[in-house]
């Protein structure tokens, strides 16, 4: 009986020792992982912060204007272009195909707008639309022409006024102080 | 032992007698069995120990030989959970664009004692460092490496890239000391609004100075009312006007009339807050001072005719005049040594809208005289034009209005058209916003007002007067002095002002301050804008004119066309019946309006 008890306690001690060791080890590993992840997070946050500053620097309106003038040639939106409200866009006119003859479709679709958007109070006189078309035409013509001639995009000879990154700013500041 | 005791069975045996050594005689098989079991146990225990030692040896080999180079996470089990809060909060614009932030910029120094002790070759180290930091002179580096002192700065304010490069060299004795630097990624874009910091990270100008305690204590970013895109447009167009008319300077401010938020503020020439000009009185040049000076908040100007806004509002609101009252503007007024004349005289009786539209000095002076000094002074005081504007800036950057101590009749007359009183553009725009927003004066603010927040304000004029003023503003652009300010679709209204500068007590005819206050859309004003140009010179395109109508009014038109889509103001049809009716002055309806 005593012998059996001894064996029992012995096993219990060993088992609890092993369990204790394993649990402690696991906790320690997790703890280390946690610390390292946290450290990484802090490092990443710092990096993101730096990159945000860099991104803002690269997005200076002046620089973007310059880049636009050199490569994209987007022009300013005119009030005429912004004048179209949702209401002034007509629904698609009903089709004059057999589909049109289906009574449900004809009933569901609103009648083809007799009053064209031009008649809406917000919309200006029809000729006002005219400038929009040539603008897009010239843009697409330019885009189409460029690859055909296989010329590089027109690049101004003057180098960009801005340095590639914040380094330049730092350098200047360091020089000042 | 058990068997030995068994052998020693003779109790009379002398104690010193021991039997000679011989093989144990085990008689009892039970005992033999017990012995056997004991041996087995001993073996088991020994092998267990051996196993444990093997594991230990194996682990030792692993740690020392195999994984020795890898960093050990157990070494520094420091609880680094959150980065320390930055010494100054970021400043961002209303859309979250970064305007000011802190970046790590460690300083690089050398402990030459440690370097010498390590046996590093100074020539080799110099070569490595100068490849990483090409802007340092090698001779200088070498001198510092071999100086024998334990501290010498090699370079301050390293960029993250440079820090990485130097760290990679792995030279003993080369150390970094942590430091943070205030960086303004957008450079001079909003220099006067944001301001700048000195080397100790203390705000020296702008919001950085005015809100220094907040910026220091706040964990999160400080959000300004400023919109960087609008700011750019304002600055760009002001620069254009300045170049076009060879002006000395220019200033502009755009305000939300319903909240008092300053959406853009520019004063030219300006500076880059990343390396501000010297403010030391001994070394600063006049140009430096001019660049630092914020014309919008500190510059006090006699703004001229734009003051007729307040004169007219006062007369209408107090009931002294109505929209149909007329005043004699046939002849100049002689008072003391002054002669009050009209720039483009009509030489007849003018009604209140006409006085405003044609910017008649004579008519305005007569209107003011009808109202009286007390009323005029009280009204201007109510609009905040006689005291510094409350705003989130240090008081050194907020101008104090100049006005006569004694309000004599001649002062009443000149103040009616904006002479003899000097206020800042910020005063002007704050008061004008109140005139056209329905009559509520809101204190201006540099900080973003959250959506739906209650904006403090006091009523200064009635809604009816405000309505009438909106119409007058619109008529100035439609028929009066500011036709070039029209931006199709945005129903612009405004008032021009061209004032001669008062230098040493004399008004100089050639030195002008031309300003324009514009607001849009006049049927429901959202934004008001003041643009001002200092000493413009007429050119061929303006037919030699340097007046507001030719200089800043066209700029206002261009600015509005560019910023309205950014600010979410939709264009409307000015010819639509709702708008023409809302902005129609009844007394002028149907009449042919003379050209200015």
Interface residues (C-beta under 8 A of the other chain):
Chain A: X31 X32 X35 X36 X38 X39 X42 X45 X46 X49 X50 X52 X53 X54 X56 X57 X59 X60 X61 X62 X65 X76 X77 X78 X79 X80 X82 X83 X85 X121 X122 X123 X124 X166 X167 X169 X170 X171 X172 X173 X174 X175 X176 X177
Chain B: X73 X74 X77 X78 X79 X80 X81 X82 X83 X97 X98 X101 X103 X104 X105 X135 X155 X156 X157 X158 X159 X160 X161 X162 X181 X183 X185 X186 X187 X189 X199 X228 X229 X232 X236 X274 X275 X487 X488 X489 X490 X561 X562 X564 X565 X570 X571 X572 X573 X576
